[in-house]
Amino acid sequence: MIINQSSFSKSNTKTLVVLVGPTATGKTRLAIQLAVFYNTSIISADSRQFFKELNIGTAAPTPEEHALAKHHFAGNLSIHEHYNVSNFEQDAILLTETLFKTHDYIILTGGSGMYVDAVCNGIDDMPDYDPEIRLRVEALLREKGINFLREELARLDPEYYNQVDKANPNRLKRALEICLQTGKTFTSFRNQKKKPRNFRVVKVGINRPREELYESISRRTEAMIEQGLVEEVKSMLPHQSLNALNTVGYKEIFEYLAGEVSLTEAIENIKTNTRRYAKRQLTWFRRDKEIRWFLPEAFDEIVGYIEGEVRE
């Protein structure tokens, strides 16, 4: 059955449709379909896509995709700007207040679980970073390595250590910064109460069978190379130390440009690390029992589910 929007009674309930899932599953395509169907726009909660200098390696929405549906927060920052999940929560909530004046639905999509959670539930009131402590923690990583950061976090906040992505140096650094800056655990700032929202949240997850997902990751990586990923990363060499560039797709090409690996090896490393990233994303999202999972092609089923939740 082809779903027609007119078949549903209009609801006065303002609804944030949250579309999540691992990388390379087709979230952007589906988000655009939903935005067109509901005559609305998209809030991007993909922290890798915030930066206007990074397009190919982050699979940022293209100008053609922006023309189909406006993507807020995609390409709105420079890699030189300081921006965190707390800033995003404030900006995104302000935007929802504006968009809900003229729309019953807004689509929020992205693979950055912490940023998605910030909009749905609120982020704890983390203290802003202390530049001196940040430099200190970065020096620890540079001089003693990531294992030292893991050991320090396990000592200072064992509860968060058991949850954190231990392969992500940015997460480790930020948690340590908070511990050192405040004398409290990072966990203590994360365990505050859920903030009330004046809109309904309907969560949709999309995923593919593992082999299909891995094949999609492989094809997309090769497409990025064809689109000029190496040249994009080369233009970022003067800024290589910035946090925004410490991410899959860029780190591996930096290694190639430094002569540490061949281009073939770098491409395979991107594929491997992207698969690992997808696995970590799934682990994060599967903890949320409010998410209903679908194949990305199941548009009619997804719309039916959204409308069913709104009518309840």
N, C-alpha and C positions, 0 to 999 in steps of 0.2 A: 504494500500500500504506500502511495506517495502522500506524504503529510502536507496539508495545506494550512497555512497559519490561521486562516479564517475559520477553520474547524474548531478552534479553541476559543472559549470565552475569555475576554480580557480580564486580567486580575489587577487589583490595585496594589498588590504586593510588589515591592521593588526587589528584584532578584539578581544576585551576582552569580553567574554561571562560571564555575571554576573548572578549567580544563587542564589536567595535569597528565604526566606520564614521562617515560624515559625519552632521551634524545633520539631523534631520527624516526619517530613513530608517525609524524604527520600532524603534529599539534597546530602548527601555523595554518596549514590548509583547512583543517577542520574548524579552527577558530574563525577563520574568514567566512566559511560557510554559515556558521552560527550567527556571526555578526550581520551578514547579509540577510539571513532569514528573519532576525529580530530587528533589523534596521537600527543597528547600534554600532558601537566601536569597541576596541579591544584594549585592555590594560595588559601590558607585557610585564610579567614577573620573572623574566629571565635576566639575572644579574649580568650575564655575559654579553647581553645585547644592549645594555644601557649606553655603551660607549660608541660615539659616532666614528671613531677611527677604526673600529674593528667590525668589519662586515662579513667578509668571506669566511673567516675561521669560526665565527659565531653563528653562521647561518641566519643572519639578521634579515628581517623582512625587506624585500626588494621594493623599489619605487612602485612597481606594478601592484604588489601586494598592499602597499599603503593606499594606493588608489582605490582598491576594492573595499578596504576597511581600515580606518585610522587605527594605528598602533601607538598608543600613548606609552611613553617611557622607553621607546626603542630608538636608540641613537640620539638621546637628549643630553648626554653628558660627554665631557672630555675625559680621557684617561688620566689627566692631571688633576681632576677634581676629586675631593674627598666626599664619599657618599657611602652610607651604610644602610642596613635594614631598617633602622629606626627612622632615618630620613625618608626612606621609601614608604613606610607605613603612613607617616604624616601626609606625604604628598599624594599617595594613592587614595586615602580616605577623603581628602579635600576634593580630589577629582570626582570620586563617586558622588559626592554631594551635588556637584555641578551637573554631572551627566544624568543622574536620576531625576532631575527637574524636567527633563524632556524624553527620557527613556524608561521603560519598565524593566529592561534587561541590560546588563553589561557583561561582557565576556572578559574574564581574567585568565590568562594562560601563561605557562612557563614551567621550566624544569627545576627552578630553584626553590626547594621546599620551604626554606626558612622565610623567603620573601612571600610566598603564597600564604603561609601561616600567619605572617604579620598582618596581612589584610583581613583574613578571615577571623582571627582570634586576638589580634593585637600582639605587639612585641613588648617584652619587658623593658622597663625604663633603664636601659644600659647607660652608664656614664660615657660621655664622649671620650675619645682616645686622648691619651697624654703623649705628645710628640716624643718626649724624652724616653718614656717607657717603650714606646713603639720602636725607637731606634735600638734600644737595649735588647729587645726580643729579636729583632731582625739580625743583630750582631750575633746573638746566641745561635740562631739558625745557620748563619753563614760560617761561623767558626767551629761550632760543635755538632751541627747536623740535625736532621729531623728527629732522629732517635732520642736525642737529648731533650727536645721539646716534648716528646711523648712521655718520657720519664718524669719530667717536671710537672706536666699536667696530671699524670697519674698520682703524683705525690700531693699536689695542691687541690685537685678536684677529681677524685677517683670516680665519682658518679658520672660526670660528663665525659671523662676518659672512656668509660665503657660504652658511650653512645656515639661519640664523635667519629667522623671519617678520618681515620688516622693517617691516610695518605694525602690529606688536604692540608698543606702547611698554613694556608690562610686561616682556616678554622682553629688550628692549634695555636697559632700566634695570637689571634683575637682573644681566645679563652685565657691564655696566659697573661695577656695584657690586663684583662679585668682582674684576675687573681692578684697580680702584683700591684696594680694601681689601687685597689680597694681593700685588700686584705681579706676579702670574702671569696667564696667560690663563684665561678661562673654560673653554676647550677642555681644558686640562690637568686640570681636575677632572672632566670628563665622560668621559675616555678611560681610566678605570680598568677593572679586570677585572669581568666578569659575576659576580654573587654567586650562590652555590649556593642552590637552593631544595629543600625536602623534599617537593615535590609536582610532578606533571606539569602542564604548561601546554599547552592546546589552544586555538589562536587561530582565531576565526571572524570574518570581515568581512562586513558587509551593505552593499549599495549598490543604487541604482536607476539606470536610464537618466537621463541629464542632464535632459531635459525633464520627466520625472516627478518628479525630485528638486526641480527649481526650482518646479514646481507645488505640491509638498508644502510647501516653504518658504513660498510665498505664502499658502497656506491656513492654515498654522499661525500666521503673523504676523497675519493678519486675525482669527483666533480669539483670539489674545492680546489684541488691542485690545478685542474684544467682552467678554473676561473681566475687563477692568479694568486693562490694563497702564499706561495713562496715570496712573490714580490710584495704582497701586503706585509708579511712578517719582516722582510728586509727593510721596509720603510720605518719599522718600529724599533730597529736596532738601537738607536740612541736612547730609547726609553725602556729597554729590556728589563730593568730592575723594578719597574712599577708593578704593583699588585695586580692590576687589571690584565697584565700580560702573562701572569703566572697561571696559565690555563691550557687545557688540552687544545692542540692544534697550533699553538704558538710556541710552547716550550720545545716541542719536538723539532720544529723547523729552526728554532734558534740553535739547537744542537747540530743540525745539519749545516747551518751557515758558519758555525764555529769549527767545522771540520771534524766533529766528534763521531758522526755517523754519515752514511751515504743517504741520498735522497730516498732510495728504495726503503732503507731501514727506517728513516723518519716517517714515511707514509705508513709502514706497518705498525710503527709505534703509536701513531695517531689512532689507528683502528683499534689496537689493543687497549689503549688508555680510554678511548671513547666507550668501548664495551664495558670496561670497569666502572666508568662514570655512570653509564646506564644502569648497571647493577646496583650502585649506591643509591641512585634516584629511586629505583623500585623499592629498595629496602625502606627508604624514608616514607614513600607514599603508601606502602602497604600497611604501615602501622595505623593509618587513618581509616577507621571502619566506616566513615561517612562517605567514602569514595565508592561509586558504582563503576565497575570496569566494563569496557566495550572494546570491540575492534574498531579501528579508526574509520572503516568504511560504513559503519552502522549508523548513518546519520539519522534515519527515520526513528530507529530505536532510541537514540540519544535524545532527540527532541521529544519523543513520547515520554521518556523518563523525566525530563526536565518539567514538562507540563504537568505530569502526574504529581510531582513533588510540590509544585506551586499550588495545585488545586487542593492539596491536603490541608 
